[in-house]
Every structure is written in C-alpha cells, then in structure tokens.
Amino acid sequence: MSNENLTDARMKKNDEFYTQYSDIQKEINAYLEYDKNVFKNKIVLLPCDDPEWSNFTKFFAQNFQRFGLKKLISTSFAVNSKNFKDGYQLSLFEKKDKKFDKTKTNTNGKIFELSKDISGDGKIDINDLEWRYLDGDGDFRSSEIEKLRDESDIIITNPPFSLFREFIPWIFKSKKKFIVIANKGAVTYKEIFPLFKENKIWSGRTNWSGGLWFETKDVNDVDKVINEVNMKNTPSIWLTNIEHGRRHQPLPLMSMKDNLKYSKHKEILGKKSYSKYDNYNAIEVPYTDAIPNDYEGVMGVPISFLDKYCPEQFEIIGMDGFDETPPTKKYSNKVKVKDGKRMKSKTGTLGCVIKEKDYGKGTYFDVGYPVRAVYTRIFIKNKNLS
Ligand SMILES: C[S@@+](CC[C@H](N)C(=O)[O-])C[C@H]1O[C@@H](n2cnc3c(N)ncnc32)[C@H](O)[C@@H]1O
C-alpha cells in the first residue's frame, strides 16, 4: 500500500483530527484578500465540528463583525456516534451550564449559533454564541443538519475523512459554496475527480506540499508533541469552489528541449525525449514543474498537479482508471515484478505503464515484455497550443 493509502486506511478508523487556528486563518485570509466581501451578509455553516474544541468556531466567531457575517452556525456529532471516542471529555462549559442534560449529553449533537449581541457589550463575538442540544446526533446526513445546510450560504469544515465520498456530493446537492479539508488521495475518488475536470472544485490557497498538522486524540498515532498537545501530520489539502487569486496564476514552464537539457530531475535531464505510455496515448511527465510548455498532445502528470492547476493554462482530459479515458491496450497476462522479484499474484490494476528494456527497482509488470508502473496520472493538455 502506498503511504497515502495507508494514511487513508488509518483515518477510516479515526476521524478525530482537529484543525489548527493558524491553518484556518491562513486559508481563509486568501479568500478575503481576493474579495473582501466574500463573507458579507452570509450564513456560514460549520458542520462536523466540535464547537467546544473547534478552532473553526473560534475563528469565525472572533471575526464575525470584521467579516460582516449574517449568521454563524456550528454543529457537533454526538459522542456515542463517533467511531473513535478515546480522549473525549465532557467540557466544563457544558457541565456547568443550566442547559446540561445528562440524558442528551452523549447521544445528541449540539448546535452553536451566533447572530446578535446577547452579552450587551455592544459587539458580536464568541461571548454571544448560544447553544442547545440538537434533536438528533448531528450526523451531516440527517434531515436536521440538511435543513441547516439548505439555509446556509457557505459550508466550511474539516469533515470526517472516512465519509468524504459522501460529504462532497452532500454539499453539491445543495449547490452551496464551500471550503473544506480533504485527504490528498480523495482527489482521485470517482465522486471528486470529475468535479475538478469540470472546474466545479479546485485547490484552496494553502500549498499541498508538507500536508497539514492536526491535534489528534489517538495517543497511539502521534507524530510530534507540541506544547503538550499530540499532533499528527497528514497529506491533507484544502478544497473549495470559491475564487482566490492563486488559481489563475499560470505555471512558469520551460520548453521540452530546455527541460531535456536543463531539468533538475534525473528522469528528464539528458534524455532524448519524454517517455510515452505503452497503454495510454500520452507522454509521462513525472513532475509538475517538468511539464513542457510547447507540447500539444496529452500529458500524464502526478495528482499534485491539481495544486497548481490554472484553468486558463491547461485543460484536464481525464485520469487513468476513469471511463472517459480508457487505456489503448489491455494486457491479458500480467505478472507483477517488484524490485526485480516476480510476485505470485497475476492480478492487480494497472495504471499508466512505460515499456522498458529490463526490470529495475520499483514496480514493474511482465506483460510479455517489461513495463514500469507509475503512480496515478491525470491527463492534461495545454489550452493555448492546439
Ligand atoms: C476531522 S474531525 C474535524 C473536527 C473539526 N471540524 C476540526 O477541524 O477541528 C471530523 C469530525 O466529524 C465528526 N463526524 C464523524 N462522522 C460524522 C457524521 N456522520 N456527521 C457529522 N460529524 C461527523 C467526528 O466526530 C469529528 O469530530
């Protein structure tokens, strides 16, 4: 399993990752820089949150007036419904509140709302948040939360990664604007990738490299302890359908000839040409910065290209494994050869492969001749050439 898939599998068991305030601030500021009125008079819904712990709730409540919000709604998921309950503690705020109900505290979700000054200090901020128990457990798929979704203008959250395939269609059903965090691998899901292709979803402002650091409740899966808080790094990214400037910045690229002559990548430097796939009608471009700016045909690029995708510069044609871009060739017999060792299994899905003279380090297949497998590839075309 690749590292990304491993992370995916671990996250399927544990959805309790909490986003850092500074990451939210950095991302949200980019939308405001592009359009200072992006949140003006808007109802922002933060579903799948945990308002007592969540920095999303804190951030938007603190900036309520500066952003000109009409209403902020944040909802949480009941403890008993969570996959992973370790580390959960009833907050003092709830226990001490006169609304505390021991018959509901574990079974019901909560809703926090902010729209007016109730503290009487002349401003609307975090001190004016009002809360109550939801009727249900706060599942985003429940009619109670769907109603809130339909009433809102913008949906912002870090949703449970285990339900991401359902979460994005859930947003699209209501045709709302959104800013959400996803696991990087999610961009290849059949529910998500076509939306990239149609320019209905795109990368947020934060660069994909380095992933994101979250507070984790799983003490057995900690990468670093910072100020006594358990932190986990994951290949996470922001996705959105709200404009920000970075999306329209074309990639600075070299010609094919210059790439072959000056590339910093050993796979390109000094070669006579870019490799062609054996089973797709496209050339292999192993790095986004190695995309030749003068190639008219279809190019296979890594999924991280989507972080840099400028819709005025490139068109997304498809991806290996997708129906619209089927392989030109299927192999009736294929044997996996890993680091030169033949494997027993004759199955395994094949993405793009490159015909080679011999088997080397990495994943190869014997299809009657050696072919080298590459990671998932997205097919793109330069929009301004043909
Ligand atoms: C990745 S955490 C993020 C929490 C918070 N939004 C943040 O970023 O700090 C996702 C949250 O969604 C909750 N959750 C899991 N399944 C859910 C569901 N079906 N409906 C609503 N929330 C859910 C989890 O319990 C968890 O608290």
The ligand as a Gaussian input file, in Angstrom:
#p B3LYP/6-31G(d) Opt

LIG

0 1
 C      -11.620000      15.562000      11.167000
 S      -12.645000      15.960000      12.536000
 C      -12.619000      17.679000      12.443000
 C      -13.261000      18.409000      13.549000
 C      -13.309000      19.927000      13.340000
 N      -14.103000      20.265000      12.183000
 C      -11.921000      20.498000      13.196000
 O      -11.455000      20.624000      12.073000
 O      -11.276000      20.795000      14.189000
 C      -14.221000      15.473000      11.920000
 C      -15.330000      15.495000      12.944000
 O      -16.520000      14.978000      12.311000
 C      -17.219000      14.146000      13.228000
 N      -18.050000      13.208000      12.469000
 C      -17.794000      11.913000      12.152000
 N      -18.817000      11.390000      11.462000
 C      -19.752000      12.369000      11.344000
 C      -21.031000      12.436000      10.743000
 N      -21.546000      11.382000      10.132000
 N      -21.706000      13.596000      10.802000
 C      -21.182000      14.670000      11.443000
 N      -19.972000      14.673000      12.023000
 C      -19.260000      13.534000      11.981000
 C      -16.114000      13.477000      14.014000
 O      -16.612000      13.007000      15.251000
 C      -15.094000      14.622000      14.147000
 O      -15.294000      15.358000      15.309000

